[in-house]
Amino acid sequence: MEVPCGRDDNWDKRNVDPEESAAVSDEPYVTAVVTAITQCPSSDAGANQCVDPQRIYAVGTSSGGNMTADVMCDAENSSLFRGYLIDSSSLQLFEGIPDCPSTNRDFFVMMALGNYGIDEGLYYDRAPTTHLDVPAFADWAAGRLECESQRVDDAIGSPEASTLRYAYSGPCAFAAAGSQAVVTLGVQNGSHTWYCQDSDAGAQPNSCPNMPTPPGLTPDGLPDTNGLFVEEEFWSFVSQGVSSSAPTPAPTPAPTPAPSETVPPLLGGAGGGGLIAKDNVPGYPPPAFVALGDAYAAGAGNSPYLPGTDTARDHCRRSTNSYPFIASTVLSGGPSGLVFRACSGAKIADFYGASRRNREPPQLQRLDGATRLISLSVGWGDALLPRALRSCTLDSLRCEAQWRARTEAAIRAIGTRSRGSRGSLHSLYERIDSLAPRARVVVFGYPRLFPAVPPLRCDTGVRLLGFTRGAMEWIDAEIRRLDGAIEGAAAAAHVTYIQDSYTAFRGHEICTRQPDLHGAIPNAAIGAHRLRGTLGAGFSPNRRGETVLAKLLERSL
């Protein structure tokens, strides 16, 4: 379509900007784009894309974020979108309230705003014209959407939780009970646009104007936002949205695309522009996606957890920030297409029998002939690595001598190809294939914990307790040995092994500046007498690490 940019290079908004209220509006262009992409292919296949009208999101940053807010508030166009993601922008107030004539309440909304640069005035409510600041935006949106819950305030980021988060959950007019409906982020040390809010170690340094060093920038010239990636927060928010009702369906049903078509991912808006995004194709049934395994798949350590999975009777801790939840938006149309049975601490035996510790049924119980995709990670506990890690922390100099024979024997046992053995990965993969013969099976190995060239010492957070370089090199070698056993069993059973598993967190291992894993000790003041029960819960991927695993899974397919 022809983009209406002949007038200027900015969006023309009729609701949120009083100076543009009399100008030519870009609202009709938004309507035309949605109309075009929701029409199914005809003789002019290039003009129509057959996008599911119930799965379209308006996403924008800067002026694009302002245009996204404009569409959200527009009486005619607001109902075209399932959700709104507004970055580096807010709503201006007119006599104390936003100019928002739409009566639509059937959507989800998220916004993010940094506190440096040109966004500082909005963040601290010191702009020449009054706008909603971050918590006020959450309160306004929740009231707009008729949310009944109380606002939950917390902070996120790694290793220091410095980004402020304000959230409302359903029940709301459109959001189911427990589902996130409104999330707003106050990005400390973040500036204008995603690029200046995300502390991505691979980003170009010194590209964020008006941010001092310190505190806004690190000595390397990158935003000091403690591991927050706003785009990943958007992904997570979209994947968790569960509606209590469905928007009005398209009047004409769509034909089923060919099986070779892939489901397009959510797109993001950047650089002052707004993007309209899609995340599914109608008529193409989402695969029955089943996620099994241990803490790596469950997302343990990355709250919030699914109800009933973080109690005195169940320690599975299945997280909405896990790689299955993140990937489900692309692979199965959202969490509603996901069967999630991974459990923290699971071993191979938990696939066959009920877990007494967690009151959970066998993980294999959820497989059947309708299953189309299975992902899993298991073997970590069977290889005795949690116990070895605890020993290495308490006595790093002697841990290899004490544990090497035991871990190598355990890894050989789980890598055996003997049929019928319930401790064998090869037998497990074959059993999975027999229960779900039409499914694509994808298995993960485990990322190394420490850098390829580790430091002389890696501390745990408890005085005098840590890993020596020799211990780190031995642990990483055992992880590589375990991955070799997993890969060999996968090849023998003809299932897909993710080749980049071992180096998935390259440059972001434990004891690097921005690790993709939780450290060993979540509470630095914990006593040494409690270490034995605590260390095994560490070393699992954090939220950023789970996102890396989600991308590996998507690429493998």
NUKOL-876926 format. One line per field, with one value per residue (C-alpha): residue number from 1; residue in one letter; x negated, y negated, z negated. Coordinates in nm, 3 decimals. Each point is the difference from the previous one (the first is absolute). Example, Ala and Ser with C-alpha at 12.3 -4.5 7.8 and 13.67 -1.06 7.14 Angstrom:
BEGIN
num: 1 2
residu: a s
u: -1.230 -0.137
v: 0.450 -0.344
w: -0.780 0.066
END
This chain:
BEGIN
num: 1 2 3 4 5 6 7 8 9 10 11 12 13 14 15 16 17 18 19 20 21 22 23 24 25 26 27 28 29 30 31 32 33 34 35 36 37 38 39 40 41 42 43 44 45 46 47 48 49 50 51 52 53 54 55 56 57 58 59 60 61 62 63 64 65 66 67 68 69 70 71 72 73 74 75 76 77 78 79 80 81 82 83 84 85 86 87 88 89 90 91 92 93 94 95 96 97 98 99 100 101 102 103 104 105 106 107 108 109 110 111 112 113 114 115 116 117 118 119 120 121 122 123 124 125 126 127 128 129 130 131 132 133 134 135 136 137 138 139 140 141 142 143 144 145 146 147 148 149 150 151 152 153 154 155 156 157 158 159 160 161 162 163 164 165 166 167 168 169 170 171 172 173 174 175 176 177 178 179 180 181 182 183 184 185 186 187 188 189 190 191 192 193 194 195 196 197 198 199 200 201 202 203 204 205 206 207 208 209 210 211 212 213 214 215 216 217 218 219 220 221 222 223 224 225 226 227 228 229 230 231 232 233 234 235 236 237 238 239 240 241 242 243 244 245 246 247 248 249 250 251 252 253 254 255 256 257 258 259 260 261 262 263 264 265 266 267 268 269 270 271 272 273 274 275 276 277 278 279 280 281 282 283 284 285 286 287 288 289 290 291 292 293 294 295 296 297 298 299 300 301 302 303 304 305 306 307 308 309 310 311 312 313 314 315 316 317 318 319 320 321 322 323 324 325 326 327 328 329 330 331 332 333 334 335 336 337 338 339 340 341 342 343 344 345 346 347 348 349 350 351 352 353 354 355 356 357 358 359 360 361 362 363 364 365 366 367 368 369 370 371 372 373 374 375 376 377 378 379 380 381 382 383 384 385 386 387 388 389 390 391 392 393 394 395 396 397 398 399 400 401 402 403 404 405 406 407 408 409 410 411 412 413 414 415 416 417 418 419 420 421 422 423 424 425 426 427 428 429 430 431 432 433 434 435 436 437 438 439 440 441 442 443 444 445 446 447 448 449 450 451 452 453 454 455 456 457 458 459 460 461 462 463 464 465 466 467 468 469 470 471 472 473 474 475 476 477 478 479 480 481 482 483 484 485 486 487 488 489 490 491 492 493 494 495 496 497 498 499 500 501 502 503 504 505 506 507 508 509 510 511 512 513 514 515 516 517 518 519 520 521 522 523 524 525 526 527 528 529 530 531 532 533 534 535 536 537 538 539 540 541 542 543 544 545 546 547 548 549 550 551 552 553 554 555 556 557
residu: m e v p c g r d d n w d k r n v d p e e s a a v s d e p y v t a v v t a i t q c p s s d a g a n q c v d p q r i y a v g t s s g g n m t a d v m c d a e n s s l f r g y l i d s s s l q l f e g i p d c p s t n r d f f v m m a l g n y g i d e g l y y d r a p t t h l d v p a f a d w a a g r l e c e s q r v d d a i g s p e a s t l r y a y s g p c a f a a a g s q a v v t l g v q n g s h t w y c q d s d a g a q p n s c p n m p t p p g l t p d g l p d t n g l f v e e e f w s f v s q g v s s s a p t p a p t p a p t p a p s e t v p p l l g g a g g g g l i a k d n v p g y p p p a f v a l g d a y a a g a g n s p y l p g t d t a r d h c r r s t n s y p f i a s t v l s g g p s g l v f r a c s g a k i a d f y g a s r r n r e p p q l q r l d g a t r l i s l s v g w g d a l l p r a l r s c t l d s l r c e a q w r a r t e a a i r a i g t r s r g s r g s l h s l y e r i d s l a p r a r v v v f g y p r l f p a v p p l r c d t g v r l l g f t r g a m e w i d a e i r r l d g a i e g a a a a a h v t y i q d s y t a f r g h e i c t r q p d l h g a i p n a a i g a h r l r g t l g a g f s p n r r g e t v l a k l l e r s l
u: 0.000 -0.104 -0.111 0.151 -0.326 0.005 0.101 -0.281 -0.195 0.213 0.331 0.305 0.213 0.348 0.055 -0.316 -0.163 0.206 -0.235 0.083 0.374 0.078 -0.266 0.050 0.038 -0.187 0.281 0.154 -0.337 -0.008 0.349 -0.100 -0.308 0.200 0.267 -0.262 -0.192 0.312 0.129 -0.085 -0.208 0.182 -0.125 -0.216 -0.170 -0.263 0.253 0.176 -0.158 0.285 -0.099 0.218 0.191 0.008 -0.381 -0.115 -0.196 -0.088 -0.360 -0.197 -0.279 -0.045 0.239 0.106 0.086 0.204 0.179 0.064 0.164 0.197 0.140 0.076 0.208 0.169 0.373 -0.013 -0.328 -0.066 0.182 -0.222 -0.277 -0.031 -0.273 -0.194 -0.370 -0.113 -0.367 -0.167 0.332 0.301 0.344 0.038 0.261 0.271 0.161 -0.138 0.095 -0.114 0.202 0.106 0.347 -0.006 0.224 -0.191 -0.108 -0.095 -0.378 -0.326 -0.242 -0.365 -0.224 -0.368 -0.172 -0.361 -0.104 -0.278 -0.022 0.312 0.218 -0.112 0.273 0.271 -0.152 -0.015 0.316 -0.193 0.084 0.143 0.328 0.128 -0.019 0.073 -0.316 -0.077 0.211 0.276 0.020 0.048 0.275 0.179 -0.017 0.120 0.297 0.070 -0.003 0.211 -0.264 0.108 -0.338 -0.239 -0.313 -0.313 -0.323 -0.339 -0.334 -0.178 -0.348 -0.317 -0.222 0.167 0.378 0.010 0.282 0.328 0.304 0.367 0.249 0.369 0.142 0.346 0.284 0.046 0.250 -0.206 -0.267 0.061 -0.058 -0.373 -0.103 -0.216 0.203 -0.207 -0.377 -0.199 -0.379 -0.206 -0.345 -0.261 -0.312 0.187 0.044 0.211 0.097 -0.073 -0.358 -0.074 0.194 -0.159 -0.341 -0.097 -0.370 -0.012 0.144 -0.203 -0.135 0.060 0.308 0.244 -0.005 0.048 -0.094 -0.287 -0.270 0.076 0.274 0.197 -0.273 -0.252 -0.372 0.042 0.258 0.301 0.328 -0.043 0.344 -0.116 0.083 0.349 0.107 0.324 0.073 -0.016 0.236 0.242 -0.027 0.061 0.299 0.163 -0.053 0.168 0.314 0.304 0.333 0.327 0.185 -0.088 0.009 0.248 -0.124 -0.062 0.317 -0.161 -0.180 -0.353 -0.121 -0.262 -0.350 -0.235 -0.183 -0.329 0.097 -0.150 0.169 -0.141 -0.136 0.104 -0.177 -0.122 0.015 -0.316 -0.173 0.296 0.233 0.302 0.045 0.311 -0.088 0.142 -0.067 0.213 0.179 0.368 0.109 -0.341 0.049 -0.263 -0.216 0.062 -0.322 -0.106 -0.294 -0.160 -0.313 -0.171 -0.073 -0.149 0.338 0.213 -0.172 -0.055 -0.129 0.191 0.329 0.294 0.085 0.313 0.254 -0.066 -0.362 -0.174 0.153 -0.102 0.127 -0.126 -0.340 0.014 0.002 0.129 -0.065 0.176 -0.353 -0.120 -0.112 0.314 0.227 -0.210 -0.017 0.366 0.104 -0.177 0.030 0.355 0.181 -0.050 0.009 0.345 -0.168 -0.266 0.006 -0.261 -0.116 -0.367 -0.093 -0.297 -0.222 0.153 -0.200 0.057 0.202 0.254 0.099 0.119 0.132 0.179 -0.221 0.054 -0.194 0.222 0.326 -0.030 0.114 -0.251 -0.110 0.059 0.366 0.072 -0.112 0.232 0.049 0.116 -0.329 -0.197 -0.297 -0.190 -0.295 -0.187 -0.312 -0.089 -0.317 -0.146 0.115 -0.064 -0.362 -0.043 -0.110 0.207 -0.169 -0.343 0.053 0.086 -0.313 -0.215 0.128 -0.075 -0.336 -0.098 -0.355 0.102 0.338 -0.132 -0.185 0.311 0.258 -0.156 0.042 0.361 0.113 -0.170 0.167 0.338 -0.040 -0.095 0.312 0.242 -0.172 0.032 0.199 0.143 0.370 0.253 -0.229 0.191 -0.325 -0.103 0.060 0.007 0.285 0.181 -0.017 0.126 0.287 0.093 0.001 0.232 0.247 -0.001 -0.100 0.099 -0.193 -0.325 -0.221 -0.266 -0.244 -0.233 -0.343 -0.128 -0.200 -0.337 0.014 -0.332 -0.194 -0.219 -0.295 0.127 -0.133 -0.228 0.301 0.379 0.170 0.346 0.101 -0.080 -0.328 -0.291 0.220 -0.052 -0.154 -0.367 -0.103 -0.078 0.344 0.170 -0.193 0.089 0.370 0.022 -0.175 0.258 0.283 -0.152 -0.022 0.368 0.096 -0.189 0.208 0.322 -0.098 -0.098 0.328 0.194 -0.178 0.065 0.370 0.026 0.109 -0.131 -0.284 -0.061 -0.363 -0.067 0.106 -0.346 -0.098 0.350 -0.112 -0.340 -0.129 0.281 -0.101 -0.019 -0.262 0.037 0.142 0.344 0.056 0.285 0.014 0.098 -0.290 -0.037 0.128 0.316 -0.051 -0.351 0.072 0.090 -0.181 -0.244 0.213 0.276 -0.221 0.073 0.365 -0.057 -0.283 0.184 0.266 -0.255 -0.170 0.327 0.071 0.129 0.264 -0.249 -0.139 0.348 0.051 -0.324 0.125 0.334 -0.182 -0.209 0.318 0.164 -0.307 -0.019 0.346
v: 0.000 -0.356 -0.156 -0.347 -0.173 -0.279 -0.263 0.054 0.284 0.030 0.167 -0.227 0.070 -0.135 0.105 -0.036 -0.310 -0.321 -0.169 0.267 0.025 -0.205 0.161 0.284 0.311 0.328 0.196 0.096 0.139 0.225 0.122 0.071 0.200 0.220 0.052 0.103 0.247 0.173 0.078 0.346 0.049 -0.061 -0.041 -0.283 0.212 -0.259 -0.255 0.222 0.207 0.176 -0.101 0.108 -0.316 0.125 0.002 -0.344 -0.235 -0.366 -0.057 -0.321 -0.205 -0.377 -0.165 0.350 0.065 -0.320 0.118 0.337 -0.183 -0.208 0.314 0.152 -0.305 -0.039 0.076 0.161 0.192 0.112 0.333 0.101 0.112 0.260 -0.189 -0.326 -0.028 -0.361 -0.086 -0.333 -0.181 -0.069 -0.160 -0.376 -0.130 -0.249 -0.156 0.287 0.297 0.148 -0.076 0.359 0.016 0.375 0.215 0.320 0.205 0.319 -0.031 0.039 -0.290 -0.046 -0.306 -0.062 -0.329 -0.083 -0.273 -0.169 -0.212 -0.137 0.240 -0.139 -0.266 0.261 0.244 -0.250 -0.185 -0.322 -0.044 -0.338 0.181 0.250 0.371 0.322 0.123 0.373 0.104 -0.245 0.154 0.343 -0.132 -0.174 0.303 0.237 -0.224 -0.025 0.378 0.055 0.207 0.117 0.090 -0.216 -0.138 0.207 -0.201 0.167 -0.039 0.207 0.020 0.201 0.004 -0.301 -0.042 -0.368 -0.031 -0.078 0.202 -0.076 0.269 0.083 0.346 0.121 0.034 -0.301 -0.072 0.211 0.171 0.330 0.030 0.020 -0.112 -0.309 -0.286 -0.313 -0.033 -0.322 -0.020 -0.283 0.067 -0.141 -0.121 0.046 -0.268 -0.049 0.310 0.370 -0.043 -0.224 0.211 0.339 0.077 0.228 0.077 0.027 -0.346 -0.287 -0.208 -0.369 -0.010 -0.138 -0.382 -0.198 0.288 -0.065 0.247 0.084 0.074 0.029 0.172 0.265 -0.071 0.180 -0.255 0.233 -0.067 0.112 0.164 0.322 0.253 -0.123 0.054 -0.186 0.194 0.325 -0.148 -0.077 0.360 0.135 -0.229 0.102 0.370 -0.023 -0.182 0.226 -0.150 0.078 -0.050 -0.012 -0.307 0.003 0.251 -0.089 0.022 0.229 0.316 0.040 0.298 0.228 -0.098 0.265 0.192 -0.143 -0.352 -0.110 -0.203 -0.357 -0.144 -0.315 -0.302 -0.306 -0.368 -0.209 -0.314 -0.232 0.218 0.208 0.354 0.211 0.359 0.348 0.321 0.272 0.110 0.099 0.339 0.153 0.204 -0.075 0.300 0.175 -0.117 0.202 -0.125 0.254 0.018 -0.155 -0.351 -0.116 0.050 -0.091 -0.337 0.046 -0.316 -0.229 -0.083 -0.032 0.370 0.175 0.055 0.306 0.050 -0.192 0.138 0.216 0.305 -0.092 -0.153 0.027 -0.381 -0.016 -0.359 -0.230 -0.123 0.345 0.080 0.210 -0.292 -0.246 0.224 0.099 -0.330 0.102 0.379 0.054 -0.331 -0.077 0.174 0.142 0.230 0.113 0.307 -0.086 0.286 -0.081 0.007 -0.135 0.285 0.256 0.309 0.264 0.209 -0.283 0.054 0.354 -0.022 -0.247 -0.241 0.046 -0.314 -0.223 0.199 -0.011 0.269 0.160 -0.249 0.253 0.010 -0.314 0.144 0.146 0.033 -0.362 -0.139 -0.178 -0.152 0.109 -0.177 0.125 -0.027 0.273 0.166 -0.270 0.162 0.355 -0.096 -0.097 -0.350 -0.186 0.203 -0.044 -0.376 -0.023 0.196 -0.221 -0.313 0.135 0.151 -0.122 0.136 0.363 0.022 0.151 0.276 0.076 -0.010 0.070 0.379 -0.030 -0.260 0.180 0.329 -0.172 -0.162 0.334 0.156 -0.256 0.018 0.376 0.137 0.300 0.033 -0.011 -0.169 -0.274 -0.179 -0.027 -0.307 0.216 0.207 -0.316 -0.155 0.322 0.014 -0.358 0.089 0.296 -0.211 -0.295 0.146 -0.312 -0.244 -0.181 0.061 -0.260 0.055 -0.249 0.060 -0.224 -0.325 -0.018 -0.189 -0.183 -0.194 0.192 -0.164 -0.028 -0.249 0.116 0.014 -0.033 -0.089 0.119 -0.295 0.173 -0.091 0.231 0.227 0.016 0.184 0.016 -0.013 0.372 0.084 -0.216 0.163 0.348 -0.086 -0.136 0.313 0.220 -0.206 0.052 0.373 0.001 -0.187 0.257 0.277 -0.191 -0.065 0.363 0.128 -0.248 0.113 0.367 -0.070 -0.231 -0.309 -0.355 -0.116 -0.376 -0.029 -0.336 0.117 0.003 -0.350 -0.151 -0.251 -0.081 -0.320 0.004 0.285 -0.022 -0.252 -0.214 -0.351 0.101 0.370 0.192 0.227 -0.043 0.006 0.272 -0.196 -0.211 -0.144 -0.114 0.012 0.368 0.208 0.271 0.261 -0.060 0.027 0.365 -0.069 -0.325 0.043 0.255 -0.260 -0.234 0.013 0.008 -0.259 -0.339 -0.182 -0.110 0.353 0.145 -0.240 0.124 0.358 -0.098 -0.144 0.317 0.208 -0.222 0.015 0.379 0.023
w: 0.000 0.056 -0.327 -0.056 -0.086 0.257 -0.255 -0.252 -0.157 -0.313 -0.084 0.007 -0.307 -0.060 -0.363 -0.206 0.155 -0.004 0.248 0.258 -0.064 0.309 0.217 0.243 -0.213 0.051 -0.164 0.339 0.106 -0.308 0.085 0.359 -0.104 -0.238 0.265 0.253 -0.217 -0.129 0.349 0.128 0.316 0.326 0.353 -0.132 -0.267 -0.073 -0.125 -0.251 -0.277 -0.182 -0.354 -0.291 -0.106 -0.359 -0.021 0.116 -0.226 0.036 -0.109 0.013 -0.151 -0.028 0.247 0.098 -0.364 -0.001 0.315 -0.165 -0.291 0.248 0.165 -0.340 -0.088 0.337 0.000 0.346 0.001 -0.358 0.039 0.293 -0.235 -0.275 -0.181 -0.013 -0.083 -0.049 -0.046 -0.072 -0.001 -0.221 0.006 -0.026 -0.242 0.095 -0.308 -0.207 0.219 0.336 0.311 0.063 0.162 0.069 -0.217 0.089 -0.304 0.182 0.014 -0.192 -0.041 -0.096 -0.007 -0.075 -0.074 -0.083 -0.244 0.203 0.313 0.161 -0.200 -0.336 -0.009 0.061 -0.249 -0.286 0.107 0.066 0.370 0.113 0.067 -0.256 0.086 -0.185 -0.173 -0.020 -0.303 0.092 0.349 -0.159 -0.227 0.287 0.229 -0.272 -0.070 0.369 0.037 -0.312 -0.178 -0.344 -0.150 -0.200 0.166 -0.060 -0.018 0.029 0.176 0.264 0.152 -0.051 -0.198 -0.166 0.026 0.086 0.254 -0.174 0.106 -0.067 0.099 -0.012 0.063 0.091 -0.042 0.224 0.275 0.242 -0.209 -0.177 -0.373 -0.070 0.347 0.030 0.147 -0.067 -0.049 -0.009 -0.036 -0.143 0.144 -0.238 0.187 0.328 0.264 0.313 0.205 -0.052 0.113 -0.299 -0.250 0.068 -0.152 0.286 -0.020 0.379 0.062 0.140 -0.292 -0.056 0.222 -0.257 -0.019 -0.318 -0.229 -0.242 -0.098 -0.279 -0.088 0.324 0.202 -0.093 0.047 0.335 0.112 -0.020 -0.187 -0.360 -0.021 -0.165 0.266 0.088 0.359 0.066 0.318 -0.197 -0.258 0.283 0.124 -0.348 -0.053 0.328 -0.067 -0.342 0.109 -0.038 0.100 -0.171 0.327 0.367 0.226 0.284 0.260 0.360 0.212 0.258 -0.118 0.125 0.202 -0.149 0.111 0.126 -0.277 0.122 -0.116 -0.325 -0.268 0.012 -0.326 -0.175 0.145 -0.187 0.079 -0.021 0.117 -0.050 0.207 -0.089 0.127 0.023 -0.078 0.040 -0.190 0.161 0.316 -0.017 0.118 -0.069 -0.319 -0.265 -0.082 -0.329 -0.166 -0.305 -0.211 -0.235 -0.210 -0.299 -0.134 0.331 0.168 -0.303 -0.037 -0.374 -0.164 0.237 -0.170 0.046 -0.003 0.118 -0.278 -0.214 0.113 -0.280 -0.318 -0.294 0.193 0.347 0.076 0.381 0.038 0.357 0.100 0.240 0.083 0.112 0.354 0.074 -0.095 0.201 0.306 -0.017 0.157 0.321 -0.016 -0.123 0.021 -0.369 -0.339 0.072 0.255 -0.248 -0.225 -0.264 -0.226 -0.066 -0.368 -0.194 -0.117 0.236 0.095 0.265 -0.247 -0.031 0.363 -0.078 -0.357 -0.222 -0.193 -0.374 -0.083 0.215 0.018 0.378 0.248 0.241 0.263 0.280 -0.096 0.205 0.335 0.261 0.374 0.031 -0.129 0.273 -0.183 -0.311 -0.160 -0.303 -0.210 -0.248 -0.127 -0.224 -0.324 0.124 0.072 -0.369 0.099 -0.265 -0.275 0.156 0.024 -0.368 -0.084 0.223 -0.170 -0.346 0.094 0.346 -0.012 -0.052 0.175 0.325 -0.186 -0.205 0.280 0.337 -0.010 -0.117 0.255 0.288 -0.097 -0.028 0.342 0.155 -0.152 0.139 0.341 0.032 0.293 -0.185 0.080 -0.278 -0.253 -0.180 -0.077 0.366 0.213 0.313 -0.146 -0.112 0.346 0.158 -0.248 0.083 0.370 -0.061 -0.200 0.242 0.339 0.196 -0.218 0.071 -0.305 -0.088 -0.287 -0.170 -0.141 -0.279 0.036 -0.165 -0.327 0.012 0.266 0.244 -0.177 -0.358 -0.255 -0.279 -0.231 0.022 -0.328 -0.100 -0.214 -0.329 -0.165 0.092 0.212 0.373 0.294 0.092 0.365 -0.003 -0.139 0.263 0.284 -0.131 -0.041 0.353 0.129 -0.173 0.151 0.343 -0.074 -0.099 0.316 0.203 -0.159 0.069 0.362 0.055 -0.143 0.213 0.316 -0.078 -0.059 0.305 -0.191 0.037 -0.225 -0.027 0.104 -0.165 -0.346 -0.158 0.121 -0.026 -0.264 0.152 -0.161 -0.257 -0.230 -0.378 -0.117 0.313 -0.006 0.132 -0.074 0.159 -0.304 -0.359 -0.240 -0.259 -0.299 0.031 -0.350 -0.084 -0.374 -0.002 -0.255 0.102 -0.180 0.259 0.308 0.074 0.068 0.187 0.247 0.212 0.079 0.154 0.340 0.195 0.276 -0.104 0.204 0.261 0.021 0.046 0.290 0.158 -0.028 0.154 0.300 0.036 -0.001 0.262 0.226 -0.031 0.155
END
